[in-house]
């Protein structure tokens, strides 16, 4: 393991990633202060860049949510089981290595079990609010944006999110998909190595472009934004992080894998075809809704000039 001073390579990677995340936090803090509306980054991208960018960015944000704790819970059968048959999880291995630290790893394990149940309502909340913003902008039918007085939230959007989640879970669990949409086991591969990474590319990159271009595209929106004059430089500095990651950790391995074996098999088993299908579905929906809005006489230029109502 490479070391530099008191930290290993992983330690330095965490520190560097943390510093870059501070830049992302500054971008969101500045833009949110002048556009504090449901929909978050969708609102920023649709007002600064183009409605199409905002729509497609949150198509990938909504579709990439997945269970990150599969290997901990023992779902990843490719990991070698321990001698007594237990799942190959980090806390269990750590206790085997040093049994005196079991209370610490028990707390960490408990957090790992509980955290997804705490995180899922957050995802449901943010995805449903995203649909509310889409509805206000005529990007999806008005039905998704109906706010229930009883729950004080977009109940239809919440139900739609849960139904779509159930569909994804079904096809991830049962062998009911053709091979070109699935792994060799005919299951939907949303947990493939490349799927969440490919679906996150716009979510990671567009905040940087928003920060770089907002002073030229929409100077009226950031006239009083905190550190507004520094936003282009903050956005440029942030983009170094995702561009570097995607070139060397995503695109280069994909290109090498395609050269070394069956391209179609690799694209299927790593979820890349699934990601492309989701993007295609999002593009089709966008143009259908745009056609409907034009037929209804909606002035889209004026619509996306204004900030959505609170």
Buried (B, 14 or more C-beta within 10 A) or exposed (E): EEEEEEEEEEEBEEEEEEEBEEBBEBBBEBBBEBBEBBBBBBBBBBBBBEBBBBBBBBBBBBBBBBBEBEBBEEEBEEEEEEEEEEBBBEBBEBBEEEEEEBEEBEEEBEEBEEEBEEBEEEBBBBBBBBBBBBBBBBBBEEEBBEBEEEEEBBBBBBEBBEEEBEEBEEBBEEEEBEEEBBBEEBBBBBBBBBBBBBBBBBBBBBBBBBBBBBBEBBEEBBEEBBEBEEBBEBBBBBBEBBEEBBEEEBEEEBEEBBEEEEEEEBBBBBBBBBBEEBBEEBBEBBEEBBEEBEEEEBEEEEBBEEEBEE
